[in-house]
Amino acid sequence: MLKLSGSNLIGESDEFKQILKQVRIVGPTDCGVLIQGETGTGKELIAQAIHDQSSRAGGPFVKLNCAAIPTALLESELFGHERGAFTGALTQRLGRLQVANKGTLLLDEIGDLPLEVQPKLLRALQEREFERLGSSQTIRVNVRIIAATNQNLEQMVNDRQFRADLYYRLNVFPIALPPLRDRQKDIALLVRHFVQEYANRLNKPIPGIPDHVMNALCRYAWPGNIRELQNVIERAVLLAQGSDLEFSPLGVINAAPVRPTHPDHTLAEMERSYIADTLRKTNWVVGGRAGAAARLGLPRTTLISRMRKLGISREDVWPRAAEFGDSLDDAVPTATPWMHSRRLRIVG
């Protein structure tokens, strides 16, 4: 496993190694960086790693999400304002550019920066100076700018939705982050890392990860990338009972495609097998705090709906229980297992 010293970047794939190489090259310099990648690929972590590798590491690392602040307030957030500059400006306020002096400013979601603000930012980048709103005093700063976006800025320039001169100014050293689905070798490493992190944080010892859980995680396409994986693991550790890692693939495999690992096993078959195995472990109790729905992290009605859709009944799947060491004597045939089987208990 490769890990950049002092960072949370973890991986061993060729794609990950290339990213680390770029970070090591550009980090010690003072040139601007444009990080592009899908949502959740770790753009902020890469920006932090670049800052930590630079001579500015002892200075501030300031973040501004251009998509999270209303357009009317974004200019004030970036450059600051004087008292009385506009309605509600009761005191003087420093902008993020000034706060980041002698450090690094990350402009996240730079593609959402309004066109009317872009010329002023371009001047600040070129001249390293600006004026606060409501002031004529020029303020000089020494700030390294790192921009990040999940949009295609080049296409936005062609569509005249982003200034070409600002784009070229930001795009001195581009870094393109691959989606997690293209970093297959890193998924298992990240899973173990997050399990350990949240197990320690929640004081829940998780000695291992079942193979079927890891296989499901590694096969999933992860449209939300590392952020989605992190959230899924946090939830799984939170739901863990004892040392068993609770994980339901249902919440994710229905949201996006999963890579098949064997042409003879369809997604429906894998889901059906997982649900049936969970039902066996709960003695076919669906609802309640100890039922299959709770173990799978699903509402009771959702699980029942999935069982109906997949044709899961006790009489159908229980004969295969021998594979799991269960008794075959418990199988009870029934013509209508959903409503009449005395073996399928729906509680809660």
Secondary structure as UniProt FT lines:
FT   STRAND          2..3
FT   TURN            5..6
FT   STRAND          10..11
FT   HELIX           14..26
FT   TURN            27..28
FT   STRAND          33..36
FT   TURN            39..40
FT   HELIX           43..53
FT   TURN            55..58
FT   STRAND          61..65
FT   TURN            66..67
FT   HELIX           71..79
FT   STRAND          80..81
FT   TURN            83..84
FT   TURN            87..88
FT   STRAND          93..94
FT   HELIX           96..99
FT   TURN            100..102
FT   STRAND          104..108
FT   HELIX           110..112
FT   TURN            115..117
FT   HELIX           118..127
FT   STRAND          129..131
FT   STRAND          138..140
FT   STRAND          144..149
FT   HELIX           153..158
FT   TURN            159..160
FT   HELIX           164..170
FT   TURN            171..172
FT   STRAND          173..176
FT   HELIX           180..182
FT   HELIX           184..201
FT   TURN            202..203
FT   HELIX           211..219
FT   TURN            223..224
FT   HELIX           225..239
FT   TURN            242..243
FT   HELIX           250..253
FT   TURN            254..255
FT   TURN            263..264
FT   HELIX           267..281
FT   TURN            282..284
FT   TURN            289..290
FT   HELIX           292..296
FT   HELIX           300..310
FT   HELIX           314..317
FT   HELIX           318..324
FT   HELIX           328..330
FT   HELIX           337..340
//
